[in-house]
Amino acid sequence: MDGRIIGFIVWTLFGCLMIGLGIRAFFSKKAVSFWANIKTFPVIDISGYNRATGKLFIIYGAIFIALGTPLLSDQNTPYILMSILGVMIETIAIMVVYSTYITNKYETK
């Protein structure tokens, strides 16, 4: 098996892991945690919060997999940089969406 395909499979597995976390969050009965090792803030609507967080993780995983498609090309050097920068921007974007939109909408005030 070619190294490009193995790299893409590993990349896709991580994206599927994120999608799996999103599905788990979507159907969870307790408020899920977004940040590692930090308790979730008091939530007004737990099911709405979990759906919003789950959708965020699912979208993140799908875009992550799409950003990995340049790994399948023959010339990886310029395209790998595009994948890495895309993941960095995507990660910052979901943190901003979570902190500004989801936290403000579902936090008990």
N, CA, C and O atoms as CSV, one atom per row, in Angstrom:
chain,resi,resn,atom,element,x,y,z
A,1,MET,N,N,0.851,-1.176,0.000
A,1,MET,CA,C,0.000,0.000,0.000
A,1,MET,C,C,0.897,1.239,0.000
A,1,MET,O,O,1.907,1.291,0.702
A,2,ASP,N,N,0.521,2.198,-0.772
A,2,ASP,CA,C,1.294,3.415,-0.914
A,2,ASP,C,C,1.206,4.267,0.355
A,2,ASP,O,O,0.191,4.250,1.050
A,3,GLY,N,N,2.267,5.004,0.648
A,3,GLY,CA,C,2.304,5.843,1.845
A,3,GLY,C,C,1.266,6.938,1.849
A,3,GLY,O,O,0.770,7.337,2.902
A,4,ARG,N,N,0.936,7.427,0.653
A,4,ARG,CA,C,-0.086,8.479,0.565
A,4,ARG,C,C,-1.441,7.963,1.040
A,4,ARG,O,O,-2.171,8.652,1.753
A,5,ILE,N,N,-1.757,6.748,0.633
A,5,ILE,CA,C,-3.051,6.175,1.002
A,5,ILE,C,C,-3.101,5.888,2.497
A,5,ILE,O,O,-4.120,6.131,3.143
A,6,ILE,N,N,-2.011,5.376,3.043
A,6,ILE,CA,C,-1.957,5.106,4.484
A,6,ILE,C,C,-2.119,6.407,5.264
A,6,ILE,O,O,-2.855,6.457,6.249
A,7,GLY,N,N,-1.430,7.459,4.820
A,7,GLY,CA,C,-1.565,8.756,5.483
A,7,GLY,C,C,-2.982,9.282,5.430
A,7,GLY,O,O,-3.487,9.821,6.414
A,8,PHE,N,N,-3.626,9.128,4.282
A,8,PHE,CA,C,-5.009,9.588,4.159
A,8,PHE,C,C,-5.952,8.760,5.026
A,8,PHE,O,O,-6.905,9.297,5.590
A,9,ILE,N,N,-5.694,7.461,5.136
A,9,ILE,CA,C,-6.539,6.606,5.982
A,9,ILE,C,C,-6.418,7.029,7.438
A,9,ILE,O,O,-7.426,7.114,8.140
A,10,VAL,N,N,-5.204,7.295,7.902
A,10,VAL,CA,C,-5.011,7.752,9.289
A,10,VAL,C,C,-5.701,9.096,9.489
A,10,VAL,O,O,-6.359,9.311,10.507
A,11,TRP,N,N,-5.557,9.991,8.534
A,11,TRP,CA,C,-6.202,11.310,8.592
A,11,TRP,C,C,-7.718,11.141,8.671
A,11,TRP,O,O,-8.380,11.805,9.469
A,12,THR,N,N,-8.264,10.256,7.847
A,12,THR,CA,C,-9.705,10.020,7.810
A,12,THR,C,C,-10.202,9.384,9.102
A,12,THR,O,O,-11.301,9.694,9.561
A,13,LEU,N,N,-9.410,8.505,9.688
A,13,LEU,CA,C,-9.801,7.895,10.964
A,13,LEU,C,C,-9.942,8.945,12.058
A,13,LEU,O,O,-10.867,8.879,12.867
A,14,PHE,N,N,-9.032,9.914,12.087
A,14,PHE,CA,C,-9.166,10.976,13.082
A,14,PHE,C,C,-10.426,11.807,12.812
A,14,PHE,O,O,-11.135,12.180,13.747
A,15,GLY,N,N,-10.702,12.095,11.545
A,15,GLY,CA,C,-11.932,12.817,11.218
A,15,GLY,C,C,-13.174,12.038,11.615
A,15,GLY,O,O,-14.145,12.613,12.105
A,16,CYS,N,N,-13.139,10.717,11.401
A,16,CYS,CA,C,-14.271,9.872,11.817
A,16,CYS,C,C,-14.410,9.832,13.334
A,16,CYS,O,O,-15.522,9.737,13.854
A,17,LEU,N,N,-13.294,9.903,14.044
A,17,LEU,CA,C,-13.338,9.973,15.508
A,17,LEU,C,C,-14.056,11.246,15.948
A,17,LEU,O,O,-14.865,11.216,16.876
A,18,MET,N,N,-13.766,12.350,15.292
A,18,MET,CA,C,-14.440,13.603,15.636
A,18,MET,C,C,-15.933,13.530,15.309
A,18,MET,O,O,-16.766,14.030,16.066
A,19,ILE,N,N,-16.259,12.912,14.194
A,19,ILE,CA,C,-17.675,12.737,13.851
A,19,ILE,C,C,-18.364,11.841,14.875
A,19,ILE,O,O,-19.503,12.100,15.262
A,20,GLY,N,N,-17.679,10.790,15.313
A,20,GLY,CA,C,-18.220,9.912,16.355
A,20,GLY,C,C,-18.449,10.645,17.663
A,20,GLY,O,O,-19.458,10.426,18.333
A,21,LEU,N,N,-17.510,11.521,18.031
A,21,LEU,CA,C,-17.702,12.333,19.240
A,21,LEU,C,C,-18.916,13.248,19.087
A,21,LEU,O,O,-19.658,13.477,20.042
A,22,GLY,N,N,-19.107,13.762,17.890
A,22,GLY,CA,C,-20.261,14.620,17.640
A,22,GLY,C,C,-21.572,13.862,17.748
A,22,GLY,O,O,-22.545,14.367,18.307
A,23,ILE,N,N,-21.594,12.657,17.215
A,23,ILE,CA,C,-22.807,11.833,17.308
A,23,ILE,C,C,-23.085,11.478,18.762
A,23,ILE,O,O,-24.233,11.516,19.204
A,24,ARG,N,N,-22.043,11.134,19.501
A,24,ARG,CA,C,-22.211,10.823,20.922
A,24,ARG,C,C,-22.723,12.035,21.692
A,24,ARG,O,O,-23.600,11.908,22.547
A,25,ALA,N,N,-22.173,13.210,21.390
A,25,ALA,CA,C,-22.624,14.434,22.055
A,25,ALA,C,C,-24.061,14.750,21.679
A,25,ALA,O,O,-24.833,15.231,22.509
A,26,PHE,N,N,-24.417,14.484,20.445
A,26,PHE,CA,C,-25.760,14.788,19.955
A,26,PHE,C,C,-26.825,14.030,20.733
A,26,PHE,O,O,-27.911,14.559,20.972
A,27,PHE,N,N,-26.528,12.804,21.129
A,27,PHE,CA,C,-27.512,11.972,21.817
A,27,PHE,C,C,-27.280,11.845,23.314
A,27,PHE,O,O,-27.968,11.064,23.972
A,28,SER,N,N,-26.337,12.583,23.869
A,28,SER,CA,C,-26.032,12.497,25.296
A,28,SER,C,C,-27.128,13.162,26.126
A,28,SER,O,O,-27.738,14.143,25.700
A,29,LYS,N,N,-27.364,12.617,27.311
A,29,LYS,CA,C,-28.371,13.181,28.213
A,29,LYS,C,C,-27.776,14.240,29.137
A,29,LYS,O,O,-28.489,15.139,29.583
A,30,LYS,N,N,-26.466,14.143,29.432
A,30,LYS,CA,C,-25.771,15.148,30.240
A,30,LYS,C,C,-25.119,16.165,29.312
A,30,LYS,O,O,-24.847,15.874,28.147
A,31,ALA,N,N,-24.873,17.349,29.835
A,31,ALA,CA,C,-24.192,18.378,29.046
A,31,ALA,C,C,-22.764,17.919,28.747
A,31,ALA,O,O,-22.008,17.587,29.659
A,32,VAL,N,N,-22.408,17.905,27.484
A,32,VAL,CA,C,-21.074,17.453,27.089
A,32,VAL,C,C,-20.069,18.583,27.287
A,32,VAL,O,O,-20.422,19.762,27.304
A,33,SER,N,N,-18.823,18.192,27.432
A,33,SER,CA,C,-17.763,19.173,27.646
A,33,SER,C,C,-17.035,19.428,26.334
A,33,SER,O,O,-16.717,18.487,25.606
A,34,PHE,N,N,-16.777,20.666,26.035
A,34,PHE,CA,C,-16.054,21.032,24.819
A,34,PHE,C,C,-14.558,21.106,25.096
A,34,PHE,O,O,-13.752,20.568,24.337
A,35,TRP,N,N,-14.194,21.773,26.181
A,35,TRP,CA,C,-12.790,21.929,26.543
A,35,TRP,C,C,-12.347,20.741,27.383
A,35,TRP,O,O,-13.120,20.236,28.198
A,36,ALA,N,N,-11.131,20.298,27.196
A,36,ALA,CA,C,-10.599,19.164,27.957
A,36,ALA,C,C,-10.344,19.579,29.408
A,36,ALA,O,O,-9.837,20.669,29.673
A,37,ASN,N,N,-10.702,18.700,30.335
A,37,ASN,CA,C,-10.442,18.863,31.767
A,37,ASN,C,C,-11.088,20.095,32.386
A,37,ASN,O,O,-10.614,20.585,33.411
A,38,ILE,N,N,-12.144,20.598,31.793
A,38,ILE,CA,C,-12.880,21.726,32.354
A,38,ILE,C,C,-14.342,21.326,32.421
A,38,ILE,O,O,-14.902,20.821,31.449
A,39,LYS,N,N,-14.956,21.555,33.575
A,39,LYS,CA,C,-16.367,21.233,33.716
A,39,LYS,C,C,-17.205,22.167,32.860
A,39,LYS,O,O,-16.849,23.324,32.635
A,40,THR,N,N,-18.325,21.639,32.389
A,40,THR,CA,C,-19.237,22.420,31.570
A,40,THR,C,C,-19.945,23.451,32.431
A,40,THR,O,O,-20.287,23.184,33.582
A,41,PHE,N,N,-20.158,24.615,31.873
A,41,PHE,CA,C,-20.885,25.671,32.576
A,41,PHE,C,C,-22.339,25.246,32.783
A,41,PHE,O,O,-22.814,24.341,32.096
A,42,PRO,N,N,-23.057,25.881,33.719
A,42,PRO,CA,C,-24.479,25.549,33.898
A,42,PRO,C,C,-25.264,25.860,32.619
A,42,PRO,O,O,-25.230,26.980,32.109
A,43,VAL,N,N,-25.962,24.853,32.120
A,43,VAL,CA,C,-26.629,24.957,30.817
A,43,VAL,C,C,-28.132,25.117,31.010
A,43,VAL,O,O,-28.733,24.447,31.849
A,44,ILE,N,N,-28.735,26.012,30.224
A,44,ILE,CA,C,-30.182,26.235,30.272
A,44,ILE,C,C,-30.930,25.061,29.641
A,44,ILE,O,O,-31.791,24.452,30.276
A,45,ASP,N,N,-30.598,24.750,28.396
A,45,ASP,CA,C,-31.266,23.702,27.617
A,45,ASP,C,C,-30.217,22.659,27.240
A,45,ASP,O,O,-29.454,22.855,26.294
A,46,ILE,N,N,-30.180,21.550,27.981
A,46,ILE,CA,C,-29.136,20.546,27.778
A,46,ILE,C,C,-29.237,19.899,26.400
A,46,ILE,O,O,-28.220,19.725,25.729
A,47,SER,N,N,-30.435,19.543,25.971
A,47,SER,CA,C,-30.550,18.879,24.669
A,47,SER,C,C,-30.172,19.822,23.525
A,47,SER,O,O,-29.530,19.396,22.565
A,48,GLY,N,N,-30.553,21.072,23.612
A,48,GLY,CA,C,-30.181,22.046,22.584
A,48,GLY,C,C,-28.684,22.301,22.561
A,48,GLY,O,O,-28.077,22.417,21.496
A,49,TYR,N,N,-28.100,22.387,23.744
A,49,TYR,CA,C,-26.655,22.583,23.852
A,49,TYR,C,C,-25.905,21.384,23.274
A,49,TYR,O,O,-24.933,21.553,22.537
A,50,ASN,N,N,-26.353,20.176,23.608
A,50,ASN,CA,C,-25.693,18.975,23.097
A,50,ASN,C,C,-25.841,18.861,21.576
A,50,ASN,O,O,-24.905,18.444,20.894
A,51,ARG,N,N,-27.002,19.226,21.047
A,51,ARG,CA,C,-27.175,19.198,19.594
A,51,ARG,C,C,-26.251,20.193,18.913
A,51,ARG,O,O,-25.637,19.873,17.895
A,52,ALA,N,N,-26.147,21.393,19.462
A,52,ALA,CA,C,-25.277,22.407,18.862
A,52,ALA,C,C,-23.810,21.980,18.928
A,52,ALA,O,O,-23.075,22.139,17.954
A,53,THR,N,N,-23.383,21.442,20.064
A,53,THR,CA,C,-22.003,20.984,20.205
A,53,THR,C,C,-21.748,19.770,19.317
A,53,THR,O,O,-20.681,19.662,18.713
A,54,GLY,N,N,-22.707,18.861,19.231
A,54,GLY,CA,C,-22.561,17.697,18.373
A,54,GLY,C,C,-22.456,18.077,16.904
A,54,GLY,O,O,-21.626,17.530,16.177
A,55,LYS,N,N,-23.295,19.015,16.462
A,55,LYS,CA,C,-23.210,19.483,15.079
A,55,LYS,C,C,-21.853,20.115,14.806
A,55,LYS,O,O,-21.279,19.934,13.732
A,56,LEU,N,N,-21.347,20.855,15.779
A,56,LEU,CA,C,-20.041,21.493,15.625
A,56,LEU,C,C,-18.945,20.449,15.434
A,56,LEU,O,O,-18.075,20.616,14.579
A,57,PHE,N,N,-18.978,19.374,16.223
A,57,PHE,CA,C,-17.981,18.312,16.084
A,57,PHE,C,C,-18.138,17.557,14.768
A,57,PHE,O,O,-17.140,17.202,14.141
A,58,ILE,N,N,-19.367,17.307,14.345
A,58,ILE,CA,C,-19.602,16.593,13.090
A,58,ILE,C,C,-19.121,17.420,11.900
A,58,ILE,O,O,-18.481,16.887,10.993
A,59,ILE,N,N,-19.422,18.699,11.898
A,59,ILE,CA,C,-18.958,19.576,10.826
A,59,ILE,C,C,-17.435,19.657,10.825
A,59,ILE,O,O,-16.805,19.643,9.767
A,60,TYR,N,N,-16.850,19.743,12.020
A,60,TYR,CA,C,-15.394,19.784,12.129
A,60,TYR,C,C,-14.774,18.521,11.520
A,60,TYR,O,O,-13.810,18.609,10.759
A,61,GLY,N,N,-15.320,17.359,11.848
A,61,GLY,CA,C,-14.784,16.106,11.325
A,61,GLY,C,C,-14.915,15.996,9.818
A,61,GLY,O,O,-13.999,15.517,9.148
A,62,ALA,N,N,-16.048,16.436,9.275
A,62,ALA,CA,C,-16.262,16.365,7.829
A,62,ALA,C,C,-15.306,17.299,7.083
A,62,ALA,O,O,-14.738,16.917,6.059
A,63,ILE,N,N,-15.130,18.505,7.586
A,63,ILE,CA,C,-14.201,19.441,6.953
A,63,ILE,C,C,-12.765,18.952,7.118
A,63,ILE,O,O,-11.943,19.116,6.217
A,64,PHE,N,N,-12.466,18.354,8.262
A,64,PHE,CA,C,-11.127,17.799,8.499
A,64,PHE,C,C,-10.799,16.730,7.458
A,64,PHE,O,O,-9.696,16.707,6.911
A,65,ILE,N,N,-11.752,15.852,7.190
A,65,ILE,CA,C,-11.533,14.801,6.177
A,65,ILE,C,C,-11.348,15.435,4.800
A,65,ILE,O,O,-10.471,15.021,4.041
A,66,ALA,N,N,-12.163,16.431,4.474
A,66,ALA,CA,C,-12.040,17.098,3.173
A,66,ALA,C,C,-10.683,17.783,3.030
A,66,ALA,O,O,-10.105,17.792,1.943
A,67,LEU,N,N,-10.174,18.353,4.113
A,67,LEU,CA,C,-8.866,19.002,4.059
A,67,LEU,C,C,-7.730,17.994,3.908
A,67,LEU,O,O,-6.611,18.379,3.567
A,68,GLY,N,N,-7.991,16.732,4.151
A,68,GLY,CA,C,-6.968,15.707,4.005
A,68,GLY,C,C,-6.845,15.150,2.608
A,68,GLY,O,O,-5.922,14.381,2.335
A,69,THR,N,N,-7.751,15.515,1.710
A,69,THR,CA,C,-7.686,14.965,0.357
A,69,THR,C,C,-6.401,15.312,-0.399
A,69,THR,O,O,-6.004,14.525,-1.258
A,70,PRO,N,N,-5.726,16.435,-0.138
A,70,PRO,CA,C,-4.447,16.665,-0.821
A,70,PRO,C,C,-3.381,15.611,-0.501
A,70,PRO,O,O,-2.383,15.516,-1.214
A,71,LEU,N,N,-3.572,14.836,0.538
A,71,LEU,CA,C,-2.620,13.768,0.837
A,71,LEU,C,C,-2.609,12.702,-0.251
A,71,LEU,O,O,-1.645,11.944,-0.361
A,72,LEU,N,N,-3.654,12.635,-1.048
A,72,LEU,CA,C,-3.738,11.634,-2.104
A,72,LEU,C,C,-3.026,12.061,-3.390
A,72,LEU,O,O,-2.846,11.245,-4.293
A,73,SER,N,N,-2.622,13.325,-3.481
A,73,SER,CA,C,-1.967,13.791,-4.701
A,73,SER,C,C,-0.514,13.346,-4.744
A,73,SER,O,O,0.058,12.952,-3.727
A,74,ASP,N,N,0.071,13.412,-5.926
A,74,ASP,CA,C,1.455,12.979,-6.105
A,74,ASP,C,C,2.454,13.943,-5.492
A,74,ASP,O,O,3.453,13.511,-4.917
A,75,GLN,N,N,2.206,15.228,-5.601
A,75,GLN,CA,C,3.126,16.221,-5.057
A,75,GLN,C,C,2.564,16.735,-3.749
A,75,GLN,O,O,1.711,17.622,-3.737
A,76,ASN,N,N,3.035,16.182,-2.658
A,76,ASN,CA,C,2.471,16.508,-1.349
A,76,ASN,C,C,2.961,17.819,-0.769
A,76,ASN,O,O,2.236,18.442,0.006
A,77,THR,N,N,4.153,18.263,-1.109
A,77,THR,CA,C,4.763,19.387,-0.416
A,77,THR,C,C,3.903,20.648,-0.391
A,77,THR,O,O,3.638,21.148,0.703
A,78,PRO,N,N,3.446,21.201,-1.526
A,78,PRO,CA,C,2.658,22.436,-1.416
A,78,PRO,C,C,1.250,22.190,-0.867
A,78,PRO,O,O,0.664,23.072,-0.239
A,79,TYR,N,N,0.714,20.995,-1.104
A,79,TYR,CA,C,-0.658,20.730,-0.688
A,79,TYR,C,C,-0.768,20.368,0.794
A,79,TYR,O,O,-1.787,20.632,1.431
A,80,ILE,N,N,0.274,19.770,1.327
A,80,ILE,CA,C,0.272,19.457,2.764
A,80,ILE,C,C,0.181,20.743,3.570
A,80,ILE,O,O,-0.519,20.802,4.581
A,81,LEU,N,N,0.886,21.765,3.124
A,81,LEU,CA,C,0.837,23.056,3.813
A,81,LEU,C,C,-0.584,23.604,3.807
A,81,LEU,O,O,-1.036,24.184,4.794
A,82,MET,N,N,-1.290,23.418,2.688
A,82,MET,CA,C,-2.676,23.852,2.597
A,82,MET,C,C,-3.547,23.087,3.595
A,82,MET,O,O,-4.426,23.674,4.225
A,83,SER,N,N,-3.311,21.796,3.740
A,83,SER,CA,C,-4.075,20.993,4.694
A,83,SER,C,C,-3.802,21.440,6.127
A,83,SER,O,O,-4.731,21.594,6.920
A,84,ILE,N,N,-2.547,21.646,6.453
A,84,ILE,CA,C,-2.181,22.032,7.820
A,84,ILE,C,C,-2.754,23.401,8.167
A,84,ILE,O,O,-3.338,23.579,9.236
A,85,LEU,N,N,-2.589,24.363,7.272
A,85,LEU,CA,C,-3.140,25.691,7.540
A,85,LEU,C,C,-4.665,25.660,7.602
A,85,LEU,O,O,-5.269,26.374,8.402
A,86,GLY,N,N,-5.282,24.842,6.768
A,86,GLY,CA,C,-6.740,24.719,6.796
A,86,GLY,C,C,-7.239,24.160,8.113
A,86,GLY,O,O,-8.246,24.629,8.644
A,87,VAL,N,N,-6.545,23.161,8.649
A,87,VAL,CA,C,-6.937,22.582,9.940
A,87,VAL,C,C,-6.730,23.596,11.057
A,87,VAL,O,O,-7.543,23.670,11.979
A,88,MET,N,N,-5.660,24.374,10.990
A,88,MET,CA,C,-5.431,25.398,12.016
A,88,MET,C,C,-6.555,26.431,12.002
A,88,MET,O,O,-7.075,26.809,13.052
A,89,ILE,N,N,-6.919,26.877,10.821
A,89,ILE,CA,C,-7.994,27.872,10.701
A,89,ILE,C,C,-9.325,27.270,11.136
A,89,ILE,O,O,-10.117,27.929,11.810
A,90,GLU,N,N,-9.570,26.024,10.754
A,90,GLU,CA,C,-10.812,25.346,11.133
A,90,GLU,C,C,-10.914,25.187,12.648
A,90,GLU,O,O,-11.983,25.390,13.225
A,91,THR,N,N,-9.820,24.828,13.285
A,91,THR,CA,C,-9.813,24.641,14.734
A,91,THR,C,C,-10.072,25.955,15.456
A,91,THR,O,O,-10.850,25.997,16.410
A,92,ILE,N,N,-9.434,27.018,15.013
A,92,ILE,CA,C,-9.674,28.329,15.618
A,92,ILE,C,C,-11.124,28.746,15.398
A,92,ILE,O,O,-11.748,29.324,16.288
A,93,ALA,N,N,-11.660,28.457,14.218
A,93,ALA,CA,C,-13.044,28.836,13.915
A,93,ALA,C,C,-14.040,28.124,14.826
A,93,ALA,O,O,-14.997,28.747,15.287
A,94,ILE,N,N,-13.837,26.815,15.101
A,94,ILE,CA,C,-14.809,26.146,15.974
A,94,ILE,C,C,-14.683,26.635,17.412
A,94,ILE,O,O,-15.675,26.666,18.140
A,95,MET,N,N,-13.485,27.014,17.830
A,95,MET,CA,C,-13.340,27.581,19.171
A,95,MET,C,C,-14.080,28.913,19.277
A,95,MET,O,O,-14.717,29.197,20.292
A,96,VAL,N,N,-13.992,29.724,18.230
A,96,VAL,CA,C,-14.686,31.014,18.225
A,96,VAL,C,C,-16.187,30.800,18.208
A,96,VAL,O,O,-16.912,31.461,18.952
A,97,VAL,N,N,-16.670,29.886,17.371
A,97,VAL,CA,C,-18.113,29.610,17.306
A,97,VAL,C,C,-18.609,29.113,18.658
A,97,VAL,O,O,-19.657,29.553,19.131
A,98,TYR,N,N,-17.869,28.202,19.284
A,98,TYR,CA,C,-18.296,27.679,20.573
A,98,TYR,C,C,-18.311,28.784,21.628
A,98,TYR,O,O,-19.283,28.929,22.370
A,99,SER,N,N,-17.238,29.555,21.690
A,99,SER,CA,C,-17.117,30.571,22.741
A,99,SER,C,C,-18.098,31.717,22.570
A,99,SER,O,O,-18.621,32.231,23.558
A,100,THR,N,N,-18.356,32.126,21.340
A,100,THR,CA,C,-19.230,33.282,21.153
A,100,THR,C,C,-20.698,32.899,20.995
A,100,THR,O,O,-21.569,33.527,21.597
A,101,TYR,N,N,-20.976,31.894,20.204
A,101,TYR,CA,C,-22.375,31.578,19.914
A,101,TYR,C,C,-22.972,30.589,20.903
A,101,TYR,O,O,-23.973,30.891,21.553
A,102,ILE,N,N,-22.371,29.414,21.022
A,102,ILE,CA,C,-22.972,28.352,21.831
A,102,ILE,C,C,-22.947,28.709,23.317
A,102,ILE,O,O,-23.943,28.522,24.016
A,103,THR,N,N,-21.823,29.217,23.799
A,103,THR,CA,C,-21.743,29.584,25.214
A,103,THR,C,C,-22.742,30.678,25.557
A,103,THR,O,O,-23.431,30.588,26.573
A,104,ASN,N,N,-22.828,31.706,24.729
A,104,ASN,CA,C,-23.748,32.809,25.016
A,104,ASN,C,C,-25.213,32.377,24.928
A,104,ASN,O,O,-26.055,32.904,25.655
A,105,LYS,N,N,-25.519,31.436,24.059
A,105,LYS,CA,C,-26.913,31.027,23.889
A,105,LYS,C,C,-27.374,30.095,25.010
A,105,LYS,O,O,-28.527,30.178,25.433
A,106,TYR,N,N,-26.500,29.208,25.503
A,106,TYR,CA,C,-26.964,28.158,26.421
A,106,TYR,C,C,-26.471,28.307,27.851
A,106,TYR,O,O,-26.824,27.485,28.697
A,107,GLU,N,N,-25.682,29.307,28.151
A,107,GLU,CA,C,-25.185,29.470,29.521
A,107,GLU,C,C,-26.241,30.113,30.411
A,107,GLU,O,O,-26.918,31.056,30.002
A,108,THR,N,N,-26.379,29.595,31.635
A,108,THR,CA,C,-27.292,30.174,32.607
A,108,THR,C,C,-26.709,31.492,33.084
A,108,THR,O,O,-25.544,31.568,33.472
A,109,LYS,N,N,-27.525,32.513,33.050
A,109,LYS,CA,C,-27.024,33.833,33.439
A,109,LYS,C,C,-27.579,34.288,34.746
A,109,LYS,O,O,-27.251,35.381,35.209
